[in-house]
């Protein structure tokens, strides 16, 4: 903090007075960004998700995920996800 003397008195000078901080500038510019998906895109996404869930259910019914190879991949993937998740 800089100290400036005015009329014999010592007063603190605020270097941010009248200026936006970098964080404030970033947050205000982030608020301006907007993404809109068309109804067709939303429908395609939902259809793809439904198809994927149906495939997983079918594999569960067939016992696919009960094989040692599948379990190994599942556990490895979960561990990798846990390593990348920020700890609170």
Helices and strands as residue ranges (DSSP letters): E 2-6, E 9-13, H 22-32, H 39-62, G 64-66, H 68-84
